[in-house]
Amino acid sequence: MRDSVDKQIIEQPVRKLIGHVAFSFVLLALLWRWWSEVLLHQLNAPVLKYAYVDPGYWLAFLMRLPQTLTSHFWLSLVFDLLLIISAIVALVGFKQRIAAALYTVCIALYVLCFNAYGMHHTHCLIGMLFIGVPFLASRDRTFTFLWNGLRYFTLWIYGSAFLWKLCRGVLWYPQQALADLMENNAAYLAYNPDSILAQFLWWCIDHPTLLTILFVFAILGEGLFIIGFFTKKFDWLLFALSILFHIATFLTMDVVFFELWMLSLTFLPWQTLYQRFLQKQE
């Protein structure tokens, strides 16, 4: 039994490979946010804030952390550079634990500020927030435990989304898909009526029954992630579903959650991939 457990431990070489891929995703996400002009130094010292009913946000504002980080341009610029550099160093693998720790602290502060001043507590950033946590571990066994924990957390994200929609009766309301598509894409259709995507959206609007069927299949696809709590046999399928799901929601619902893709890395058989990589090298 002990030998069986040891074979499942993610050892250092495999761990470095995961780090290269995971922090590559992180760096791409940070570059995307820079291009979108939503890094802290690009927020232009915002004043309107939204703490909601979260005690953590209220405590942060009482400590003046978000105000301090966003009200001084050069300080926020240094912070953003520190965030990006920590991701790059972790990607390279040099002093990965220290770099991952610095990245985790920085991304937590960034998420806090972005959500507070963005006037909405976003869901997509949760992938960037937690992807660095397993790399804080010094022992391979601890890393494996945290990596598997992140897998279960990812399963909970999709599985709970399915249960939420099920309990809210979304599956039983045939106009839900059409209503969501039209509401989310109204501005895009108005300003880009001749684009290829707009033509596709109009086609979906003209075929509401087919759109509803696809919508139902997408929700049921989220429900399949519950299977992952009991077996890893279908992890390849869950990986593919997680990729397809966000492509579909982007094309039809204008919902961009691609940052969650980095959590889908927990579904991949990294030891097998590493062995195949070594075989190709030989």
Backbone as CSV, one residue per row, in Angstrom:
resi,resn,N_x,N_y,N_z,CA_x,CA_y,CA_z,C_x,C_y,C_z
1,MET,0.838,-1.200,0.000,0.000,0.000,0.000,0.876,1.255,0.000
2,ARG,1.959,1.202,0.795,2.870,2.336,0.893,3.532,2.597,-0.463
3,ASP,3.924,1.491,-1.167,4.548,1.651,-2.476,3.585,2.282,-3.468
4,SER,2.296,1.897,-3.369,1.283,2.449,-4.269,1.117,3.940,-4.051
5,VAL,1.151,4.360,-2.795,1.025,5.776,-2.466,2.236,6.549,-2.963
6,ASP,3.449,5.973,-2.768,4.670,6.656,-3.161,4.734,6.881,-4.671
7,LYS,4.178,5.933,-5.439,4.192,6.082,-6.887,3.332,7.255,-7.341
8,GLN,2.388,7.674,-6.515,1.508,8.771,-6.875,2.093,10.127,-6.488
9,ILE,3.205,10.121,-5.767,3.829,11.362,-5.341,4.425,12.082,-6.555
10,ILE,4.136,13.369,-6.667,4.693,14.189,-7.744,6.088,14.633,-7.318
11,GLU,7.096,14.098,-7.986,8.474,14.372,-7.604,8.983,15.656,-8.253
12,GLN,10.163,16.071,-7.834,10.699,17.385,-8.187,10.757,17.670,-9.691
13,PRO,11.262,16.740,-10.535,11.301,17.048,-11.977,9.921,17.297,-12.572
14,VAL,8.950,16.487,-12.170,7.582,16.651,-12.662,6.999,17.951,-12.125
15,ARG,7.324,18.228,-10.896,6.851,19.470,-10.257,7.362,20.701,-11.000
16,LYS,8.623,20.653,-11.449,9.169,21.782,-12.217,8.449,21.952,-13.554
17,LEU,8.128,20.808,-14.184,7.393,20.865,-15.443,6.029,21.514,-15.246
18,ILE,5.335,21.121,-14.185,4.035,21.722,-13.881,4.198,23.217,-13.649
19,GLY,5.259,23.584,-12.944,5.509,24.999,-12.668,5.736,25.803,-13.937
20,HIS,6.485,25.229,-14.878,6.722,25.924,-16.144,5.405,26.212,-16.862
21,VAL,4.537,25.198,-16.922,3.275,25.354,-17.649,2.314,26.266,-16.888
22,ALA,2.187,26.042,-15.574,1.234,26.814,-14.768,1.571,28.300,-14.781
23,PHE,2.840,28.631,-14.558,3.202,30.050,-14.502,3.297,30.675,-15.893
24,SER,3.386,29.851,-16.932,3.243,30.383,-18.288,1.824,30.900,-18.483
25,PHE,0.845,30.128,-17.993,-0.547,30.575,-18.023,-0.717,31.859,-17.232
26,VAL,-0.090,31.910,-16.055,-0.184,33.091,-15.201,0.372,34.308,-15.922
27,LEU,1.535,34.156,-16.547,2.163,35.278,-17.239,1.297,35.760,-18.405
28,LEU,0.711,34.838,-19.144,-0.183,35.215,-20.229,-1.390,35.981,-19.698
29,ALA,-1.917,35.525,-18.567,-3.068,36.204,-17.963,-2.701,37.615,-17.509
30,LEU,-1.507,37.773,-16.954,-1.058,39.102,-16.515,-0.836,40.024,-17.717
31,LEU,-0.274,39.484,-18.782,-0.085,40.285,-19.999,-1.430,40.689,-20.600
32,TRP,-2.393,39.780,-20.520,-3.748,40.099,-20.990,-4.346,41.232,-20.175
33,ARG,-4.132,41.214,-18.869,-4.676,42.260,-18.008,-3.942,43.578,-18.222
34,TRP,-2.647,43.502,-18.540,-1.920,44.723,-18.893,-2.471,45.307,-20.193
35,TRP,-2.692,44.452,-21.200,-3.234,44.909,-22.478,-4.641,45.481,-22.294
36,SER,-5.390,44.926,-21.338,-6.745,45.411,-21.042,-6.739,46.646,-20.142
37,GLU,-5.535,47.048,-19.693,-5.348,48.244,-18.859,-6.083,48.148,-17.526
38,VAL,-5.919,47.002,-16.855,-6.560,46.826,-15.550,-5.562,46.413,-14.463
39,LEU,-4.262,46.604,-14.727,-3.303,46.457,-13.643,-3.422,47.671,-12.729
40,LEU,-2.875,47.590,-11.538,-3.119,48.636,-10.537,-2.653,50.013,-11.003
41,HIS,-1.501,50.076,-11.654,-1.004,51.399,-12.079,-1.826,51.970,-13.232
42,GLN,-2.713,51.166,-13.817,-3.546,51.623,-14.933,-4.955,52.017,-14.489
43,LEU,-5.238,51.911,-13.193,-6.588,52.216,-12.695,-6.802,53.705,-12.423
44,ASN,-5.733,54.492,-12.499,-5.838,55.950,-12.336,-6.414,56.368,-10.983
45,ALA,-5.869,55.781,-9.927,-6.245,56.147,-8.549,-7.756,56.182,-8.338
46,PRO,-8.436,55.054,-8.441,-9.907,55.035,-8.311,-10.347,55.413,-6.895
47,VAL,-11.558,55.926,-6.793,-12.083,56.340,-5.482,-13.337,55.566,-5.094
48,LEU,-14.139,55.156,-6.064,-15.329,54.378,-5.761,-14.934,52.952,-5.417
49,LYS,-15.408,52.456,-4.294,-15.030,51.113,-3.862,-16.262,50.295,-3.495
50,TYR,-16.072,48.973,-3.517,-17.177,48.052,-3.295,-16.683,46.926,-2.395
51,ALA,-16.857,47.089,-1.097,-16.408,46.071,-0.143,-17.446,44.981,0.068
52,TYR,-18.687,45.276,-0.319,-19.802,44.336,-0.159,-19.945,43.967,1.323
53,VAL,-20.239,42.717,1.633,-20.413,42.312,3.035,-19.279,41.377,3.450
54,ASP,-18.133,41.534,2.815,-16.983,40.671,3.081,-16.108,41.312,4.162
55,PRO,-15.995,40.682,5.336,-15.184,41.259,6.426,-13.726,41.460,6.026
56,GLY,-13.218,40.572,5.158,-11.831,40.712,4.727,-11.595,42.003,3.970
57,TYR,-12.538,42.372,3.121,-12.415,43.614,2.362,-12.533,44.830,3.286
58,TRP,-13.472,44.769,4.225,-13.612,45.883,5.169,-12.351,46.055,6.005
59,LEU,-11.763,44.932,6.438,-10.527,45.002,7.218,-9.402,45.605,6.384
60,ALA,-9.316,45.215,5.122,-8.275,45.755,4.240,-8.436,47.263,4.067
61,PHE,-9.677,47.724,3.921,-9.897,49.162,3.770,-9.590,49.910,5.065
62,LEU,-9.905,49.304,6.213,-9.567,49.932,7.493,-8.055,50.047,7.658
63,MET,-7.315,49.067,7.101,-5.854,49.101,7.141,-5.283,49.971,6.023
64,ARG,-6.162,50.442,5.121,-5.805,51.323,4.010,-4.845,50.666,3.013
65,LEU,-4.917,49.345,2.888,-4.083,48.656,1.915,-4.472,48.978,0.472
66,PRO,-5.748,48.823,0.085,-6.109,49.138,-1.306,-5.881,50.605,-1.652
67,GLN,-6.217,51.502,-0.695,-6.049,52.933,-0.957,-4.576,53.271,-1.214
68,THR,-3.689,52.689,-0.398,-2.266,52.991,-0.520,-1.698,52.465,-1.836
69,LEU,-2.088,51.251,-2.206,-1.532,50.626,-3.407,-2.015,51.284,-4.697
70,THR,-3.197,51.872,-4.678,-3.761,52.409,-5.922,-3.658,53.925,-6.048
71,SER,-3.432,54.627,-4.961,-3.441,56.089,-5.021,-2.099,56.684,-5.409
72,HIS,-1.031,55.886,-5.379,0.298,56.380,-5.745,0.761,55.637,-7.007
73,PHE,0.917,56.371,-8.099,1.223,55.745,-9.384,2.501,54.928,-9.339
74,TRP,3.589,55.503,-8.835,4.867,54.798,-8.860,4.853,53.580,-7.946
75,LEU,4.149,53.679,-6.834,4.041,52.525,-5.936,3.258,51.403,-6.613
76,SER,2.160,51.756,-7.258,1.361,50.733,-7.943,2.123,50.142,-9.129
77,LEU,2.938,50.959,-9.805,3.744,50.457,-10.917,4.790,49.465,-10.418
78,VAL,5.456,49.805,-9.314,6.443,48.886,-8.729,5.758,47.591,-8.297
79,PHE,4.575,47.717,-7.728,3.830,46.531,-7.311,3.511,45.636,-8.506
80,ASP,3.027,46.223,-9.595,2.695,45.442,-10.792,3.933,44.764,-11.371
81,LEU,5.049,45.467,-11.392,6.296,44.880,-11.892,6.736,43.720,-10.996
82,LEU,6.565,43.887,-9.688,6.923,42.822,-8.745,6.051,41.590,-8.976
83,LEU,4.779,41.813,-9.249,3.857,40.716,-9.528,4.283,39.960,-10.782
84,ILE,4.582,40.692,-11.841,4.969,40.065,-13.108,6.321,39.367,-12.996
85,ILE,7.288,40.024,-12.343,8.627,39.445,-12.205,8.582,38.171,-11.368
86,SER,7.781,38.161,-10.296,7.669,36.958,-9.459,7.112,35.792,-10.264
87,ALA,6.157,36.064,-11.164,5.608,35.012,-12.022,6.661,34.498,-12.998
88,ILE,7.476,35.409,-13.540,8.525,35.010,-14.479,9.572,34.141,-13.790
89,VAL,9.993,34.549,-12.586,11.004,33.789,-11.843,10.468,32.404,-11.474
90,ALA,9.203,32.344,-11.061,8.596,31.055,-10.740,8.490,30.179,-11.986
91,LEU,8.222,30.793,-13.118,8.141,30.059,-14.389,9.496,29.442,-14.737
92,VAL,10.546,30.227,-14.587,11.889,29.733,-14.905,12.288,28.608,-13.960
93,GLY,11.819,28.679,-12.715,12.124,27.638,-11.744,13.233,28.011,-10.780
94,PHE,13.772,29.221,-10.900,14.829,29.672,-9.999,14.205,30.130,-8.679
95,LYS,14.647,29.504,-7.564,14.086,29.823,-6.247,12.550,29.828,-6.316
96,GLN,12.017,28.732,-6.834,10.589,28.700,-7.154,9.704,28.900,-5.927
97,ARG,10.076,28.329,-4.792,9.252,28.485,-3.583,9.152,29.955,-3.173
98,ILE,10.289,30.657,-3.179,10.289,32.074,-2.796,9.499,32.895,-3.811
99,ALA,9.725,32.613,-5.091,9.013,33.344,-6.137,7.508,33.076,-6.058
100,ALA,7.132,31.820,-5.800,5.713,31.474,-5.698,5.071,32.144,-4.488
101,ALA,5.819,32.239,-3.394,5.299,32.906,-2.197,5.071,34.390,-2.466
102,LEU,6.058,35.027,-3.118,5.922,36.448,-3.449,4.761,36.659,-4.411
103,TYR,4.653,35.783,-5.405,3.552,35.892,-6.362,2.202,35.742,-5.660
104,THR,2.085,34.778,-4.764,0.813,34.519,-4.076,0.378,35.722,-3.253
105,VAL,1.332,36.348,-2.559,1.006,37.547,-1.774,0.581,38.685,-2.699
106,CYS,1.329,38.881,-3.768,1.028,39.981,-4.699,-0.306,39.779,-5.399
107,ILE,-0.574,38.566,-5.849,-1.824,38.334,-6.574,-3.020,38.448,-5.636
108,ALA,-2.832,38.076,-4.369,-3.916,38.233,-3.399,-4.252,39.714,-3.205
109,LEU,-3.225,40.557,-3.112,-3.448,41.997,-2.979,-4.054,42.572,-4.252
110,TYR,-3.606,42.065,-5.408,-4.165,42.549,-6.670,-5.645,42.210,-6.786
111,VAL,-5.995,40.965,-6.466,-7.403,40.549,-6.532,-8.247,41.396,-5.582
112,LEU,-7.718,41.651,-4.404,-8.418,42.487,-3.424,-8.702,43.872,-4.005
113,CYS,-7.689,44.502,-4.564,-7.851,45.860,-5.107,-8.729,45.865,-6.348
114,PHE,-8.504,44.912,-7.244,-9.271,44.876,-8.490,-10.757,44.661,-8.211
115,ASN,-11.070,43.724,-7.324,-12.471,43.472,-7.001,-13.118,44.660,-6.296
116,ALA,-12.350,45.286,-5.407,-12.902,46.396,-4.629,-13.197,47.610,-5.507
117,TYR,-12.262,47.944,-6.402,-12.436,49.128,-7.232,-13.085,48.816,-8.579
118,GLY,-13.157,47.541,-8.923,-13.871,47.146,-10.130,-15.364,47.073,-9.915
119,MET,-15.797,47.292,-8.674,-17.212,47.318,-8.306,-17.898,45.965,-8.536
120,HIS,-17.103,44.894,-8.545,-17.670,43.558,-8.692,-16.640,42.535,-8.224
121,HIS,-17.068,41.600,-7.396,-16.158,40.569,-6.910,-16.100,39.442,-7.952
122,THR,-15.073,39.490,-8.801,-14.980,38.595,-9.949,-14.670,37.158,-9.522
123,HIS,-15.105,36.208,-10.382,-14.871,34.794,-10.117,-13.653,34.252,-10.863
124,CYS,-13.374,34.827,-12.031,-12.344,34.249,-12.888,-10.948,34.315,-12.271
125,LEU,-10.692,35.292,-11.411,-9.350,35.466,-10.852,-8.998,34.415,-9.812
126,ILE,-9.947,33.570,-9.455,-9.700,32.569,-8.428,-8.604,31.591,-8.875
127,GLY,-8.515,31.362,-10.204,-7.458,30.486,-10.706,-6.083,31.075,-10.472
128,MET,-5.915,32.349,-10.777,-4.640,33.023,-10.565,-4.293,33.108,-9.089
129,LEU,-5.319,33.177,-8.258,-5.106,33.336,-6.816,-4.543,32.071,-6.174
130,PHE,-5.019,30.912,-6.612,-4.666,29.655,-5.929,-3.628,28.807,-6.650
131,ILE,-3.312,29.114,-7.909,-2.414,28.246,-8.663,-1.014,28.204,-8.059
132,GLY,-0.599,29.247,-7.374,0.750,29.276,-6.815,0.893,28.597,-5.468
133,VAL,-0.234,28.285,-4.804,-0.184,27.740,-3.446,0.564,26.415,-3.363
134,PRO,0.309,25.429,-4.236,1.052,24.161,-4.109,2.561,24.317,-4.194
135,PHE,3.027,25.346,-4.892,4.464,25.527,-5.091,5.143,26.122,-3.857
136,LEU,4.372,26.403,-2.820,4.956,26.867,-1.570,5.514,25.709,-0.753
137,ALA,5.115,24.483,-1.111,5.517,23.308,-0.345,6.993,22.979,-0.583
138,SER,7.673,22.547,0.474,9.075,22.160,0.353,9.222,20.678,0.031
139,ARG,8.278,19.869,0.497,8.332,18.414,0.274,7.422,18.026,-0.886
140,ASP,7.842,17.016,-1.619,7.056,16.539,-2.755,5.703,15.995,-2.304
141,ARG,5.684,15.341,-1.160,4.424,14.791,-0.649,3.434,15.916,-0.345
142,THR,3.920,16.997,0.237,3.046,18.137,0.548,2.554,18.796,-0.735
143,PHE,3.451,18.926,-1.715,3.041,19.494,-3.003,1.943,18.649,-3.635
144,THR,2.103,17.341,-3.608,1.103,16.437,-4.186,-0.236,16.600,-3.477
145,PHE,-0.194,16.705,-2.168,-1.422,16.889,-1.378,-2.124,18.189,-1.781
146,LEU,-1.370,19.266,-1.893,-1.955,20.562,-2.252,-2.437,20.578,-3.706
147,TRP,-1.691,19.937,-4.602,-2.085,19.882,-6.012,-3.399,19.103,-6.172
148,ASN,-3.508,17.980,-5.451,-4.762,17.225,-5.484,-5.899,18.013,-4.843
149,GLY,-5.569,18.767,-3.798,-6.589,19.616,-3.180,-7.097,20.668,-4.146
150,LEU,-6.180,21.217,-4.963,-6.573,22.199,-5.976,-7.454,21.544,-7.041
151,ARG,-7.191,20.280,-7.336,-8.048,19.542,-8.276,-9.467,19.430,-7.724
152,TYR,-9.590,19.058,-6.451,-10.924,18.947,-5.841,-11.629,20.301,-5.792
153,PHE,-10.856,21.345,-5.562,-11.441,22.691,-5.568,-11.987,23.035,-6.945
154,THR,-11.249,22.655,-7.992,-11.702,22.897,-9.363,-12.974,22.108,-9.658
155,LEU,-13.017,20.879,-9.196,-14.230,20.069,-9.358,-15.409,20.735,-8.664
156,TRP,-15.148,21.321,-7.503,-16.222,21.984,-6.757,-16.723,23.215,-7.501
157,ILE,-15.838,23.940,-8.152,-16.251,25.126,-8.909,-17.304,24.761,-9.944
158,TYR,-16.998,23.753,-10.759,-17.922,23.372,-11.826,-19.122,22.603,-11.286
159,GLY,-18.883,21.699,-10.344,-19.984,20.919,-9.785,-20.990,21.776,-9.041
160,SER,-20.503,22.742,-8.272,-21.410,23.627,-7.529,-22.154,24.556,-8.480
161,ALA,-21.504,24.939,-9.598,-22.189,25.764,-10.602,-23.374,24.998,-11.189
162,PHE,-23.177,23.695,-11.423,-24.272,22.862,-11.921,-25.410,22.789,-10.894
163,LEU,-25.059,22.529,-9.640,-26.085,22.405,-8.594,-26.817,23.731,-8.385
164,TRP,-26.099,24.835,-8.488,-26.713,26.153,-8.350,-27.752,26.375,-9.439
165,LYS,-27.377,26.081,-10.689,-28.312,26.256,-11.801,-29.501,25.305,-11.677
166,LEU,-29.206,24.100,-11.192,-30.273,23.109,-11.035,-31.281,23.557,-9.981
167,CYS,-30.772,24.010,-8.842,-31.659,24.442,-7.748,-32.396,25.732,-8.087
168,ARG,-31.792,26.571,-8.904,-32.435,27.826,-9.293,-33.456,27.643,-10.414
169,GLY,-33.524,26.443,-10.965,-34.518,26.152,-11.990,-34.151,26.601,-13.386
170,VAL,-32.858,26.871,-13.613,-32.441,27.346,-14.931,-32.744,26.315,-16.016
171,LEU,-32.572,25.043,-15.676,-32.815,23.986,-16.649,-34.274,23.916,-17.096
172,TRP,-35.167,24.420,-16.271,-36.593,24.284,-16.555,-37.167,25.545,-17.197
173,TYR,-36.316,26.512,-17.509,-36.780,27.757,-18.127,-36.219,27.838,-19.545
174,PRO,-37.002,27.488,-20.558,-36.475,27.359,-21.929,-35.967,28.661,-22.534
175,GLN,-36.367,29.823,-22.015,-35.934,31.098,-22.581,-34.656,31.642,-21.945
176,GLN,-34.106,30.905,-20.981,-32.950,31.413,-20.238,-31.745,31.649,-21.142
177,ALA,-31.428,30.680,-21.998,-30.250,30.808,-22.869,-30.381,32.005,-23.795
178,LEU,-31.530,32.147,-24.415,-31.743,33.261,-25.341,-31.681,34.599,-24.607
179,ALA,-32.283,34.665,-23.425,-32.286,35.904,-22.643,-30.860,36.295,-22.249
180,ASP,-30.063,35.307,-21.807,-28.680,35.589,-21.414,-27.853,36.063,-22.609
181,LEU,-28.018,35.387,-23.749,-27.258,35.756,-24.939,-27.571,37.182,-25.380
182,MET,-28.841,37.532,-25.408,-29.230,38.861,-25.884,-28.805,39.952,-24.906
183,GLU,-28.912,39.683,-23.623,-28.530,40.694,-22.629,-27.022,40.931,-22.634
184,ASN,-26.248,39.837,-22.681,-24.796,39.961,-22.593,-24.164,40.511,-23.867
185,ASN,-24.827,40.302,-25.012,-24.231,40.690,-26.284,-24.913,41.882,-26.944
186,ALA,-25.805,42.540,-26.233,-26.554,43.656,-26.830,-25.618,44.744,-27.355
187,ALA,-24.659,45.149,-26.542,-23.732,46.210,-26.958,-22.871,45.754,-28.137
188,TYR,-22.394,44.523,-28.077,-21.540,44.028,-29.170,-22.305,43.984,-30.486
189,LEU,-23.550,43.502,-30.443,-24.350,43.420,-31.661,-24.664,44.809,-32.229
190,ALA,-24.804,45.790,-31.324,-25.113,47.150,-31.764,-23.907,47.814,-32.427
191,TYR,-22.717,47.561,-31.885,-21.523,48.244,-32.392,-20.750,47.438,-33.438
192,ASN,-21.027,46.135,-33.530,-20.307,45.298,-34.501,-21.286,44.422,-35.275
193,PRO,-22.253,45.012,-35.937,-23.322,44.220,-36.577,-22.844,43.370,-37.753
194,ASP,-21.713,43.712,-38.359,-21.275,43.011,-39.560,-20.148,41.998,-39.302
195,SER,-19.752,41.824,-38.051,-18.657,40.901,-37.750,-19.117,39.447,-37.883
196,ILE,-18.145,38.558,-37.984,-18.458,37.128,-38.093,-19.138,36.633,-36.826
197,LEU,-18.631,37.092,-35.671,-19.238,36.675,-34.411,-20.675,37.169,-34.306
198,ALA,-20.930,38.399,-34.763,-22.296,38.935,-34.722,-23.236,38.097,-35.592
199,GLN,-22.746,37.668,-36.760,-23.562,36.820,-37.626,-23.880,35.490,-36.944
200,PHE,-22.890,34.958,-36.239,-23.109,33.707,-35.493,-24.140,33.915,-34.377
201,LEU,-24.040,35.039,-33.673,-24.982,35.331,-32.592,-26.401,35.502,-33.119
202,TRP,-26.523,36.181,-34.256,-27.856,36.334,-34.852,-28.426,34.988,-35.271
203,TRP,-27.553,34.112,-35.756,-27.996,32.759,-36.112,-28.522,32.028,-34.868
204,CYS,-27.807,32.178,-33.738,-28.266,31.554,-32.482,-29.613,32.129,-32.051
205,ILE,-29.770,33.436,-32.215,-31.038,34.079,-31.849,-32.176,33.573,-32.733
206,ASP,-31.871,33.320,-34.003,-32.889,32.833,-34.932,-33.216,31.359,-34.723
207,HIS,-32.381,30.647,-33.966,-32.607,29.225,-33.693,-32.587,28.997,-32.171
208,PRO,-33.554,29.535,-31.446,-33.546,29.464,-29.982,-33.633,28.040,-29.431
209,THR,-34.296,27.148,-30.159,-34.413,25.774,-29.669,-33.050,25.099,-29.629
210,LEU,-32.294,25.261,-30.705,-30.946,24.683,-30.745,-30.053,25.318,-29.687
211,LEU,-30.189,26.620,-29.511,-29.412,27.320,-28.486,-29.738,26.780,-27.101
212,THR,-31.007,26.526,-26.838,-31.423,25.991,-25.543,-30.864,24.595,-25.324
213,ILE,-30.847,23.775,-26.373,-30.296,22.422,-26.261,-28.813,22.480,-25.908
214,LEU,-28.085,23.350,-26.595,-26.657,23.517,-26.298,-26.446,24.029,-24.879
215,PHE,-27.324,24.924,-24.447,-27.253,25.487,-23.100,-27.451,24.395,-22.050
216,VAL,-28.426,23.533,-22.287,-28.705,22.432,-21.352,-27.525,21.465,-21.306
217,PHE,-26.958,21.153,-22.478,-25.796,20.260,-22.514,-24.616,20.870,-21.769
218,ALA,-24.446,22.180,-21.858,-23.356,22.846,-21.144,-23.537,22.718,-19.634
219,ILE,-24.771,22.876,-19.173,-25.040,22.750,-17.737,-24.826,21.320,-17.275
220,LEU,-25.316,20.363,-18.057,-25.105,18.962,-17.707,-23.622,18.608,-17.729
221,GLY,-22.873,19.259,-18.639,-21.428,19.056,-18.679,-20.765,19.490,-17.381
222,GLU,-21.246,20.578,-16.799,-20.735,21.000,-15.488,-21.033,19.937,-14.436
223,GLY,-22.199,19.306,-14.558,-22.566,18.260,-13.600,-21.641,17.061,-13.666
224,LEU,-21.049,16.800,-14.834,-20.141,15.657,-14.974,-18.902,15.793,-14.098
225,PHE,-18.566,17.019,-13.712,-17.376,17.208,-12.881,-17.540,16.580,-11.502
226,ILE,-18.755,16.343,-11.106,-18.991,15.687,-9.811,-18.396,14.280,-9.815
227,ILE,-18.347,13.640,-10.990,-17.761,12.301,-11.099,-16.308,12.311,-10.642
228,GLY,-15.621,13.433,-10.882,-14.213,13.534,-10.527,-13.934,13.404,-9.043
229,PHE,-14.935,13.597,-8.207,-14.745,13.422,-6.765,-14.535,11.948,-6.407
230,PHE,-14.928,11.047,-7.287,-14.897,9.623,-6.984,-13.863,8.844,-7.789
231,THR,-13.400,9.393,-8.907,-12.417,8.708,-9.733,-11.674,9.702,-10.615
232,LYS,-10.441,9.320,-10.978,-9.645,10.133,-11.902,-9.643,9.557,-13.315
233,LYS,-10.421,8.513,-13.533,-10.425,7.838,-14.827,-10.886,8.745,-15.957
234,PHE,-11.717,9.721,-15.633,-12.284,10.578,-16.671,-11.696,11.982,-16.664
235,ASP,-10.511,12.130,-16.083,-9.912,13.465,-15.977,-9.606,14.076,-17.338
236,TRP,-9.224,13.248,-18.323,-8.993,13.791,-19.665,-10.268,14.404,-20.224
237,LEU,-11.395,13.725,-19.989,-12.678,14.247,-20.442,-13.012,15.553,-19.735
238,LEU,-12.767,15.603,-18.422,-13.053,16.817,-17.659,-12.153,17.963,-18.113
239,PHE,-10.902,17.648,-18.442,-9.988,18.674,-18.961,-10.537,19.252,-20.259
240,ALA,-10.957,18.381,-21.171,-11.495,18.832,-22.456,-12.782,19.629,-22.264
241,LEU,-13.640,19.176,-21.354,-14.901,19.874,-21.091,-14.645,21.280,-20.546
242,SER,-13.662,21.394,-19.664,-13.370,22.712,-19.073,-12.874,23.690,-20.132
243,ILE,-12.131,23.192,-21.116,-11.652,24.053,-22.205,-12.814,24.458,-23.102
244,LEU,-13.597,23.476,-23.534,-14.711,23.733,-24.443,-15.772,24.615,-23.800
245,PHE,-16.007,24.424,-22.508,-17.045,25.173,-21.811,-16.778,26.675,-21.875
246,HIS,-15.541,27.076,-21.615,-15.238,28.510,-21.589,-15.141,29.110,-22.986
247,ILE,-14.767,28.289,-23.968,-14.809,28.777,-25.352,-16.253,29.036,-25.753
248,ALA,-17.149,28.108,-25.378,-18.563,28.249,-25.722,-19.204,29.451,-25.034
249,THR,-18.898,29.648,-23.745,-19.487,30.785,-23.032,-18.955,32.115,-23.547
250,PHE,-17.701,32.115,-24.018,-17.154,33.339,-24.606,-17.853,33.675,-25.923
251,LEU,-18.050,32.671,-26.765,-18.644,32.909,-28.075,-20.124,33.261,-28.004
252,THR,-20.831,32.702,-27.031,-22.286,32.901,-26.985,-22.736,33.886,-25.907
253,MET,-22.030,33.917,-24.764,-22.495,34.713,-23.632,-21.578,35.880,-23.281
254,ASP,-20.485,36.063,-24.056,-19.536,37.141,-23.790,-19.001,37.073,-22.365
255,VAL,-18.764,35.860,-21.894,-18.218,35.634,-20.554,-16.800,35.097,-20.720
256,VAL,-15.818,35.871,-20.291,-14.413,35.496,-20.468,-13.852,35.026,-19.127
257,PHE,-13.746,33.709,-18.978,-13.214,33.113,-17.748,-11.976,32.274,-18.048
258,PHE,-11.178,32.706,-19.034,-10.093,31.840,-19.463,-9.043,31.641,-18.363
259,GLU,-8.998,32.545,-17.362,-8.032,32.373,-16.266,-8.279,31.081,-15.489
260,LEU,-9.511,30.559,-15.550,-9.810,29.307,-14.865,-9.167,28.112,-15.551
261,TRP,-8.718,28.293,-16.804,-8.071,27.190,-17.505,-6.840,26.696,-16.768
262,MET,-6.146,27.575,-16.058,-4.945,27.127,-15.367,-5.270,26.114,-14.272
263,LEU,-6.486,26.171,-13.727,-6.893,25.162,-12.755,-7.153,23.820,-13.424
264,SER,-7.480,23.842,-14.716,-7.714,22.599,-15.447,-6.441,21.770,-15.570
265,LEU,-5.290,22.389,-15.339,-4.026,21.646,-15.377,-3.996,20.539,-14.342
266,THR,-4.803,20.653,-13.299,-4.827,19.624,-12.256,-5.444,18.317,-12.749
267,PHE,-6.096,18.340,-13.909,-6.706,17.125,-14.450,-5.729,16.312,-15.310
268,LEU,-4.573,16.865,-15.617,-3.631,16.196,-16.516,-2.745,15.205,-15.760
269,PRO,-2.414,14.054,-16.386,-1.519,13.049,-15.760,-0.060,13.439,-15.957
270,TRP,0.429,14.281,-15.107,1.728,14.899,-15.334,2.877,13.903,-15.323
271,GLN,2.797,12.864,-14.475,3.887,11.880,-14.475,3.987,11.160,-15.809
272,THR,2.827,10.815,-16.390,2.807,10.153,-17.689,3.351,11.072,-18.779
273,LEU,2.922,12.325,-18.740,3.399,13.295,-19.733,4.904,13.496,-19.616
274,TYR,5.409,13.514,-18.390,6.849,13.706,-18.182,7.637,12.507,-18.709
275,GLN,7.141,11.298,-18.472,7.812,10.103,-18.973,7.854,10.097,-20.495
276,ARG,6.761,10.495,-21.138,6.739,10.560,-22.597,7.702,11.614,-23.114
277,PHE,7.812,12.714,-22.363,8.746,13.772,-22.736,10.182,13.259,-22.679
278,LEU,10.511,12.468,-21.636,11.857,11.914,-21.505,12.149,10.920,-22.629
279,GLN,11.149,10.111,-22.990,11.333,9.146,-24.053,11.642,9.831,-25.381
280,LYS,10.960,10.946,-25.643,11.210,11.680,-26.881,12.612,12.289,-26.880
281,GLN,13.072,12.693,-25.680,14.415,13.272,-25.576,15.481,12.230,-25.882
282,GLU,15.197,10.972,-25.477,16.165,9.900,-25.695,16.190,9.476,-27.169
